[in-house]
Amino acid sequence: MLQICTGKLFSKDIEYRNNLKGIIYTNLKLLRDEKIQTKAGSIVYAENASSPNTVIYEIEELIEESESKPGLLISHGINSLILDFSAILSFALNCTASPSHSLTERLLSEQEGVSTQRSPNKMFKTVFDKNIFCSEESQKFFINFTNHLIGLERKTYIGVMSSIRTYVTGMHRIADDFELAYTLLVASIESLAQNFDGHQSTWEDYDQNKKKIIDEALKGCEEDISVKVREAILSIEHTSLRKRFQAFALEHVSPTFFREEADFAINPISRLDLPTALNNAYQARSKYVHNLIKLPKQLTLAKYSEFCIIKDKRWLTLQGLSRLARHVIIQFVMKQETVENEPYDYSLERSNILQVHLAPQYWIAAPDFSEGAGIQKLEGFLSQLKECLTNTPNASVTDLTNVLDEFESRIDTLKQVDKKAFLALYILYNAYLNKSFENREVRVKKVKRFIAKHENKISNPCVEGLIVTSLLTLPFEWNIEVHDKYLKQYFRERDKKLKIRCPDIFESGMILQLAERYREAGNAKKALELIEMAVENLPSHQGLRHFEIEYKQQPQPIDSKEILFPKNEEIIT
C-alpha cells in the first residue's frame, strides 16, 4: 500500500490528498522535535511518560483520479500504511516497532516465553532493548533504504515487502516459538530466491535417488523421448530448493558482512563456513516444517553468539541467522534498479479489496456460450434451486427462458462438455419451473420435442445423466454397477477443471438413491456405507443424521426426497 499511495503507479491525475497520522510504539529513541522524512511517510518524536516510546507517523496519501462509476474511494485509512511502515522501520533500524502497544510492550518486557523460557532480549542484541538511540548515520541509512525500496519496480517491491514482513514476523515469534522464528527467518531469504534468482532447473538438479530410477526406466528409449520426459518432470517439480537458497544468500553477502558489520558481532561466521551453515539452516527449516522437529538446543542457548558447533559442523544461531537474513535482503534491495514512475493496475492490490464470485442472479441469464459456460450456468441454477428447496428466505430462481431458447439453436455448435451441461440445465429448469411459464401449453410441447430429440446425449451413462435422474428422482435404467461407477466418477472429478460440482444436499441425495438400490438388491452392508457417506457429506443436515440412527436400529426404505426435503416448497421466479 505504501508504494501505491506515493502516486508512483498512477496513470491519471491525483484526485485526493489525505494527511493521515498514527502512533507507532517502539524502543527507538528520537530527540525532541526530531523528524525523519522518507517517501513512505515521516516519523516525529512524541512525548510519552512510560515505555514503550512513541513516535507519530504521518503520510500524505495520494488517491488517483477515478472514472465516473460505482466504487469511488476517498481514502484507504492509516491501518495498512502504518503496519507496512512499522515493518520497514523494524527491519531497517534493527529495532522493535508496531502500532500495537500490547505487542511492543510484551516484546520489550523481558518476560520469558511459556515454551521458550527465554526473553527476546536474551536471544538478540539490541533489537529488544528498552531504548535504542537513533543516530544520524542510522537515520540516513533508513531514509536511503526506504526511498530506494519505494522506487523499486512493482513486482520486485511486492516480493521484497513480503520478505520483510516475514523477517519481522519471525523476529516477533522469538517471544514464544524458536522453531517458527528460525523457519520464518530462513523463509525471508528463500522467498526472494524463489522469485528472483532466475534459476532454470536442469536434470542434474533433480533428486539423485529419483533421477537414478527414472534414468534406468528410460534406458533404451529414443533420445528425444527421454528429453521430453525429463523436461516434463522438471516443469512440475520444485528442484534444488536448498541449493537455490544457499546460492542466493551467498550471492548477496557483501564483504562488509565480514568486516564493518562484524565489529559488534559475537563469534561472526566466516565466509568459508557460511555454505555449510546455510545448508544446516535450511535442513533445520525443513525438519520443522515437515516433522515439527525442534532446533538443536545449542542454537537457542548460545547467548548472542552467531554460530555454534554441532557434531563438528557450524550452525547459524538465531542471532547469526537474523543478521545474515537482514544483510541479504538489504543487499538485494540496494542492487535493484529504481523507476520514478510506473503506470500499473494496482486495483486488486489495495488493502481490504478482494475478488469474489457474483451471485448467480447477476450473470446466469446472460447469453454466454463460451467454453465452460454450460457448467457454470448449471452450477448456478442448482445453487438457486437448493435455496428454494431448503426454504431459504427470499430465495428465487432466475428466469432462463431466453438463454435456453437460444441454446436450442446453438446445441450443435457447442463442445461436448458444455452441450451435456446445457442439456441437463434445460431439462431440470423446465421440469421444475414448467408451471410458471407463460403460454404454458405451447412451451411445454416445444420443450418435450427438443428433449425427445436430444435426451439420448445424457440418457447413456454419464455424470450429467446421473445428476438429472437423481434430481428428478426418476428410476435409473442403468444397472447398479454402472450407477455406482458414475457416482464415484462424479466425486473423483467434481473439483477438476470443466467438471460439475453440485450443492452438497443434492450430492447426498445422489448417494441415498444408490443406497436404496443396494438395499433393494439385498446388499445391506453397502447401503449402510452409503448412508454414512451421505451423512458425512452433509453433516449440517439434522434430519439426515436422525435417519441414519433410525436406519441402524431398523432398516427401512430410503426416500432421499423425503429425508432431505421434508417440506414441499414452491419454486419462486
C-alpha positions in Angstrom: 0.0 0.0 0.0 2.8 2.4 0.7 4.1 2.4 -2.8 0.6 2.9 -4.2 -0.1 5.9 -2.0 3.0 7.8 -3.2 1.4 8.1 -6.7 4.3 6.3 -8.4 1.9 3.8 -10.0 -0.7 6.3 -11.2 -1.6 6.8 -14.9 -4.1 9.6 -14.2 -4.1 12.8 -12.1 -4.3 12.9 -8.3 -7.9 13.4 -7.1 -7.5 13.5 -3.3 -4.7 14.3 -0.9 -5.2 12.9 2.6 -3.0 13.8 5.6 -3.0 10.7 7.8 -1.5 10.2 11.2 -1.0 7.3 13.6 1.0 6.2 16.6 3.9 3.7 16.5 5.2 2.2 19.7 8.8 1.4 19.6 12.1 1.2 21.5 13.6 3.7 19.1 14.6 6.9 20.8 14.3 10.1 18.8 15.4 13.5 20.0 12.8 16.1 20.8 11.4 17.7 17.7 13.4 15.4 15.5 11.7 14.3 12.3 12.7 11.6 9.9 11.2 12.1 6.4 11.0 9.4 3.7 9.0 8.8 0.6 6.8 6.4 2.6 6.0 9.0 5.2 7.7 10.5 8.3 8.1 9.9 12.0 8.4 12.5 14.7 9.1 12.4 18.4 6.1 12.2 20.7 6.2 12.8 24.5 5.4 9.7 26.5 5.7 9.3 30.2 6.0 5.5 30.2 7.6 2.8 28.0 7.5 1.9 25.2 8.5 5.0 23.4 6.0 6.6 20.9 6.5 8.3 17.6 3.9 9.9 15.4 3.7 8.5 11.8 2.5 10.9 9.2 1.9 10.4 5.5 0.2 12.3 2.7 -1.9 9.6 1.0 -2.5 10.3 -2.7 -5.6 8.9 -4.4 -5.7 8.6 -8.1 -8.5 10.1 -10.2 -11.2 7.6 -10.8 -13.7 7.1 -13.6 -17.3 8.0 -13.1 -18.6 4.7 -12.0 -19.5 2.9 -8.7 -16.7 2.2 -6.3 -15.4 5.6 -5.6 -12.5 5.5 -3.0 -11.6 8.6 -0.9 -9.0 7.0 1.4 -7.6 3.6 2.4 -7.2 4.7 6.0 -4.0 4.6 8.1 -4.0 0.9 9.2 -2.4 -0.9 6.3 0.1 2.0 5.7 1.3 2.1 9.3 1.7 -1.6 9.5 3.9 -1.7 6.5 5.9 1.4 7.6 6.4 -0.2 11.1 7.7 -3.4 9.4 10.2 -1.3 7.3 11.3 0.7 10.4 11.8 -2.5 12.5 13.7 -4.2 9.7 15.9 -1.3 8.6 16.9 0.0 12.0 17.0 -3.4 13.7 14.6 -2.3 16.4 11.1 -3.1 17.6 8.2 -1.0 16.2 4.5 -1.7 15.9 1.2 0.2 16.0 0.2 -2.4 18.7 1.0 -1.2 22.2 0.5 -4.6 23.7 2.8 -6.4 21.2 5.6 -3.9 21.6 5.2 -3.9 25.4 5.4 -7.7 25.5 8.4 -8.0 23.3 10.3 -5.4 25.4 9.1 -6.7 28.8 11.9 -9.2 29.4 9.2 -11.7 30.1 10.1 -15.3 29.4 8.1 -17.2 26.9 6.0 -20.1 28.0 7.7 -22.6 25.6 11.0 -20.8 25.1 11.7 -20.0 28.7 13.8 -17.1 27.5 13.1 -13.4 27.0 13.6 -11.9 23.5 16.4 -9.6 24.7 18.4 -12.6 25.9 18.4 -14.0 22.4 19.2 -10.9 20.3 21.5 -8.0 20.8 19.9 -4.5 20.6 16.6 -5.4 18.8 14.6 -5.8 22.0 16.5 -3.4 24.3 14.4 -0.9 26.2 15.8 2.0 24.3 17.8 2.3 21.0 19.3 5.7 20.3 18.7 6.6 16.6 22.0 8.0 15.4 22.4 10.4 12.5 24.0 7.6 10.5 21.1 5.2 11.2 18.7 7.9 10.1 20.5 8.4 6.8 20.5 4.7 6.1 16.8 4.4 6.9 15.9 7.3 4.6 18.1 5.9 1.8 16.8 2.3 2.2 13.2 3.3 2.4 13.3 5.6 -0.6 15.1 3.0 -2.7 12.5 0.4 -1.6 9.6 2.6 -2.7 11.4 3.2 -6.0 11.6 -0.5 -7.0 9.6 -1.9 -9.8 6.2 -3.1 -8.6 6.8 -6.8 -8.9 10.1 -6.5 -7.0 8.6 -4.3 -4.4 5.8 -6.8 -3.6 8.4 -9.6 -3.3 10.7 -7.6 -1.0 7.8 -6.4 1.2 6.7 -10.0 1.6 10.2 -10.9 2.6 10.5 -8.0 5.1 7.1 -8.8 6.7 8.2 -12.5 7.1 11.5 -11.4 8.6 9.8 -9.1 11.1 7.2 -11.7 12.0 10.0 -14.2 12.6 11.6 -11.8 15.0 8.4 -11.3 16.8 7.9 -15.1 17.2 11.1 -15.3 19.2 8.9 -14.5 22.2 7.1 -17.8 22.0 8.4 -20.2 19.4 12.1 -20.6 18.5 11.5 -23.1 15.7 8.9 -21.0 14.0 11.1 -17.9 14.3 14.0 -19.8 12.7 11.8 -21.1 9.9 10.5 -17.7 9.1 13.9 -16.1 9.0 15.0 -18.8 6.5 11.8 -18.2 4.5 12.5 -14.5 4.3 15.6 -15.3 2.2 14.1 -18.3 0.4 11.1 -16.3 -0.9 13.4 -13.9 -2.6 15.5 -16.8 -4.0 12.4 -18.5 -5.4 11.1 -15.3 -7.1 14.2 -13.5 -8.2 17.2 -15.9 -8.7 16.3 -16.6 -12.3 17.0 -20.3 -11.8 16.4 -22.7 -14.6 16.2 -26.3 -13.4 18.4 -28.9 -15.1 18.2 -32.7 -14.9 21.3 -32.6 -12.7 19.4 -30.6 -10.1 16.8 -33.3 -9.7 16.8 -35.5 -6.6 19.5 -38.0 -7.2 17.6 -41.1 -5.9 14.6 -40.3 -8.1 16.8 -39.4 -11.0 18.5 -42.8 -10.9 15.2 -44.6 -11.0 13.9 -42.5 -14.0 17.1 -42.8 -15.9 17.0 -46.6 -15.5 13.4 -46.7 -16.8 14.3 -44.5 -19.8 17.1 -46.8 -20.9 16.5 -47.9 -24.5 14.2 -45.0 -25.3 14.9 -42.7 -28.1 16.8 -39.6 -27.0 14.1 -37.1 -27.9 11.5 -39.1 -25.9 13.9 -39.2 -22.9 14.5 -35.4 -23.1 10.7 -34.7 -23.3 10.0 -36.9 -20.3 12.8 -35.3 -18.2 11.6 -31.8 -19.2 8.0 -32.7 -18.3 9.2 -33.9 -14.9 11.2 -30.7 -14.3 8.3 -28.5 -15.3 6.2 -29.8 -12.4 8.8 -30.4 -9.7 10.4 -27.9 -7.4 14.1 -28.8 -7.7 17.2 -27.7 -5.8 15.3 -25.6 -3.3 18.1 -25.9 -0.8 20.8 -25.2 -3.4 18.9 -22.2 -4.7 18.5 -20.8 -1.1 22.2 -21.3 -0.4 23.4 -19.8 -3.7 21.1 -16.8 -3.5 22.3 -16.0 0.1 25.9 -16.4 -0.8 25.5 -14.2 -3.9 24.1 -11.3 -1.8 26.6 -11.4 1.0 28.9 -8.5 0.6 32.5 -8.0 2.0 31.1 -5.6 4.7 29.3 -8.6 6.3 32.6 -9.9 7.4 34.2 -6.5 8.1 32.4 -3.4 9.3 29.2 -5.2 10.2 31.0 -7.8 12.2 32.6 -5.3 14.5 29.8 -5.7 17.1 29.0 -9.4 16.4 30.0 -12.1 18.8 31.5 -15.1 17.0 30.6 -13.9 13.5 30.5 -16.7 10.9 33.4 -16.9 8.4 32.8 -16.9 4.7 34.3 -20.3 4.2 32.0 -21.8 6.9 28.9 -20.0 5.6 27.9 -22.6 2.9 27.7 -25.4 5.4 25.9 -23.2 7.9 23.3 -22.2 5.3 22.8 -25.8 4.4 22.2 -26.7 8.0 19.8 -23.8 8.4 17.7 -25.0 5.5 17.8 -28.5 6.9 16.5 -27.3 10.3 13.7 -25.4 8.5 12.7 -28.5 6.5 12.7 -30.7 9.6 10.4 -28.3 11.4 8.0 -27.7 8.5 7.6 -31.4 7.7 8.1 -33.2 11.0 7.9 -30.4 13.7 11.4 -31.4 14.9 12.8 -28.9 17.3 16.0 -26.9 16.8 19.2 -28.3 18.4 19.4 -26.8 21.9 22.8 -25.4 21.2 21.2 -22.9 18.7 19.0 -21.4 21.4 21.4 -21.5 24.4 24.3 -19.7 22.7 23.7 -16.2 24.0 24.3 -13.6 21.2 26.9 -15.9 19.5 26.3 -16.0 15.8 27.2 -19.6 15.3 27.7 -22.8 17.3 29.3 -26.1 16.6 27.2 -29.3 16.5 29.0 -32.5 15.6 31.9 -30.6 14.1 29.7 -28.5 11.8 28.9 -24.8 12.0 25.3 -23.9 12.6 23.9 -20.4 12.5 22.1 -19.4 15.7 19.0 -17.3 15.7 21.3 -14.2 16.3 23.5 -15.2 13.4 20.6 -16.1 11.0 18.8 -12.8 11.7 21.9 -10.7 10.9 22.5 -12.7 7.7 18.9 -12.6 6.5 18.7 -8.8 7.1 22.0 -8.3 5.3 20.9 -10.4 2.3 17.6 -8.6 1.9 19.2 -5.2 2.2 21.9 -6.1 -0.4 19.2 -7.5 -2.7 17.2 -4.3 -2.4 20.1 -1.9 -3.0 21.2 -3.8 -6.1 17.9 -3.4 -7.8 17.1 -0.6 -10.3 14.5 2.0 -9.4 12.0 3.7 -11.6 10.4 7.2 -11.0 7.0 6.4 -12.5 5.5 3.0 -13.4 1.8 3.1 -14.6 0.3 -0.1 -13.1 -3.1 -1.6 -12.4 -3.0 -1.9 -8.6 -6.8 -2.0 -8.1 -6.8 -5.5 -6.7 -3.7 -4.9 -4.6 -5.2 -2.3 -2.4 -6.0 -3.2 1.3 -9.3 -4.8 2.0 -10.0 -5.4 -1.7 -10.7 -8.9 -2.8 -12.4 -10.7 -5.7 -15.5 -12.8 -5.1 -17.9 -14.8 -7.2 -21.0 -12.8 -8.0 -24.3 -14.5 -7.0 -25.9 -16.4 -10.0 -28.7 -13.9 -10.4 -26.2 -11.3 -11.8 -24.9 -13.4 -14.6 -26.7 -16.7 -15.2 -29.3 -15.2 -17.7 -26.6 -13.7 -19.9 -26.4 -15.3 -23.4 -22.9 -16.8 -22.8 -22.0 -19.9 -24.7 -18.2 -19.8 -24.3 -16.3 -22.9 -23.1 -17.3 -23.8 -19.6 -20.4 -21.5 -19.6 -22.8 -24.5 -19.6 -21.2 -26.0 -16.5 -21.1 -22.6 -14.7 -24.8 -21.9 -15.5 -25.8 -25.4 -14.4 -24.0 -25.0 -11.1 -25.5 -21.5 -10.7 -29.0 -22.8 -11.3 -28.5 -25.7 -8.9 -27.4 -23.3 -6.1 -30.6 -21.3 -6.6 -32.7 -24.4 -6.7 -31.1 -25.6 -3.4 -32.1 -22.3 -1.7 -35.7 -22.6 -2.9 -36.0 -26.3 -1.8 -34.4 -25.6 1.6 -36.7 -22.7 2.3 -34.0 -20.0 2.3 -35.6 -16.6 2.9 -36.1 -14.5 -0.3 -34.8 -17.4 -2.5 -35.7 -17.4 -6.2 -34.7 -18.9 -9.5 -33.6 -16.6 -12.3 -35.7 -16.7 -15.5 -33.6 -18.6 -18.0 -36.1 -18.9 -20.8 -34.3 -16.6 -23.2 -30.9 -18.2 -22.8 -32.3 -21.7 -23.0 -34.3 -20.8 -26.2 -31.0 -19.6 -27.7 -29.4 -22.9 -26.6 -31.9 -24.8 -28.7 -30.4 -23.3 -31.9 -26.8 -23.5 -30.7 -26.7 -27.0 -29.3 -24.8 -28.5 -32.3 -22.1 -25.8 -32.2 -21.1 -26.4 -28.5 -18.3 -28.7 -27.3 -19.4 -31.9 -25.8 -18.8 -30.9 -22.2 -21.0 -27.8 -22.5 -23.5 -29.5 -24.6 -24.3 -32.0 -21.9 -24.3 -29.4 -19.1 -26.6 -27.1 -21.0 -28.9 -30.0 -21.8 -29.0 -31.0 -18.1 -29.8 -27.4 -17.2 -32.5 -27.3 -19.9 -34.2 -30.5 -18.6 -34.0 -29.5 -14.9 -35.1 -25.9 -15.4 -38.1 -26.9 -17.5 -39.0 -29.8 -15.2 -39.0 -27.6 -12.0 -40.5 -24.4 -13.4 -42.9 -25.5 -16.1 -45.9 -24.3 -14.0 -44.6 -20.7 -14.2 -44.4 -20.5 -18.0 -46.4 -18.0 -20.0 -48.3 -19.8 -22.8 -47.5 -23.0 -20.8 -49.1 -25.5 -23.1 -47.3 -24.3 -26.2 -43.9 -24.1 -24.4 -44.3 -27.5 -22.8 -44.9 -29.1 -26.2 -41.8 -27.3 -27.6 -39.7 -28.4 -24.7 -40.8 -32.0 -24.9 -40.0 -32.1 -28.6 -36.5 -30.7 -28.0 -35.8 -33.1 -25.1 -37.0 -36.1 -27.1 -34.7 -35.2 -29.9 -31.5 -34.8 -27.7 -32.1 -36.7 -24.4 -30.0 -39.7 -25.7 -27.0 -37.4 -25.2 -27.3 -37.8 -21.4 -29.5 -40.9 -21.1 -26.5 -43.0 -21.8 -24.4 -43.4 -18.6 -22.6 -40.1 -17.8 -22.3 -37.7 -14.9 -24.8 -35.2 -16.3 -27.3 -38.0 -16.7 -26.7 -39.1 -13.1 -27.4 -35.5 -11.9 -30.6 -35.2 -13.9 -32.0 -38.6 -13.0 -31.2 -38.0 -9.3 -32.6 -34.6 -9.0 -35.8 -35.6 -10.8 -35.9 -38.8 -8.7 -36.5 -40.9 -11.8 -35.9 -44.6 -11.9 -32.4 -45.5 -13.1 -32.2 -47.6 -16.2 -28.5 -48.3 -15.7 -27.5 -51.4 -13.8 -26.4 -50.8 -10.3 -22.7 -51.3 -11.0 -22.7 -48.6 -13.7 -24.7 -46.3 -11.3 -22.0 -46.9 -8.7 -19.2 -46.3 -11.2 -20.6 -42.9 -12.3 -21.3 -41.7 -8.7 -17.7 -42.5 -7.8 -16.5 -40.7 -11.0 -18.5 -37.7 -10.1 -16.9 -37.3 -6.7 -13.4 -38.1 -8.1 -13.7 -35.3 -10.8 -16.0 -32.7 -9.3 -13.2 -30.2 -8.4 -11.3 -30.6 -11.7 -11.5 -28.0 -14.4 -14.6 -28.1 -16.6 -16.3 -30.6 -14.3 -19.6 -30.1 -12.4 -19.9 -29.7 -8.7 -23.5 -29.8 -7.3 -24.6 -28.3 -3.9 -23.9 -30.8 -1.1 -27.6 -31.5 -0.4 -28.0 -32.8 -4.0 -24.8 -34.8 -3.7 -26.2 -36.6 -0.6 -29.4 -37.2 -2.5 -27.5 -38.9 -5.3 -25.7 -41.1 -2.7 -29.0 -42.0 -0.9 -30.6 -43.1 -4.2 -27.8 -45.5 -4.9 -28.1 -46.7 -1.2 -31.7 -47.5 -1.8 -30.9 -49.6 -4.9 -28.4 -51.6 -2.9 -30.9 -52.0 -0.1 -33.5 -53.4 -2.6 -30.8 -55.7 -4.0 -30.2 -57.1 -0.5 -26.8 -55.6 0.0 -27.4 -54.2 3.5 -23.7 -53.5 4.2 -23.2 -51.4 1.1 -26.5 -49.5 1.7 -25.4 -48.6 5.2 -22.0 -47.5 4.0 -23.6 -45.1 1.5 -26.0 -43.7 4.1 -23.0 -42.9 6.3 -21.2 -41.3 3.3 -24.3 -39.1 2.7 -24.3 -38.0 6.3 -20.6 -37.2 6.3 -21.0 -35.3 3.1 -23.7 -33.2 4.6 -23.0 -33.0 8.4 -25.2 -29.9 8.9 -28.5 -31.8 8.0 -30.0 -33.0 11.3 -32.8 -34.9 9.5 -30.3 -37.0 7.6 -28.3 -37.7 10.8 -31.6 -38.7 12.5 -32.5 -41.0 9.6 -29.1 -42.7 9.9 -29.7 -43.5 13.6 -33.2 -44.9 12.8 -31.9 -46.9 9.9 -29.2 -48.6 12.0 -31.9 -49.6 14.5 -34.4 -50.7 11.9 -33.6 -50.8 8.1 -36.3 -49.2 6.0 -36.9 -47.7 2.5 -34.6 -44.8 1.7 -36.6 -41.9 0.2 -34.0 -39.2 -0.5 -36.6 -36.5 -1.2 -38.5 -37.1 2.0 -35.3 -37.2 4.1 -33.6 -34.2 2.6 -36.6 -32.0 1.7 -39.3 -32.9 4.1 -41.4 -29.9 3.1 -42.6 -29.3 -0.4 -41.6 -25.7 -1.3 -42.8 -23.6 -4.2 -40.2 -22.6 -6.7 -40.3 -18.7 -7.0 -39.2 -16.8 -10.1 
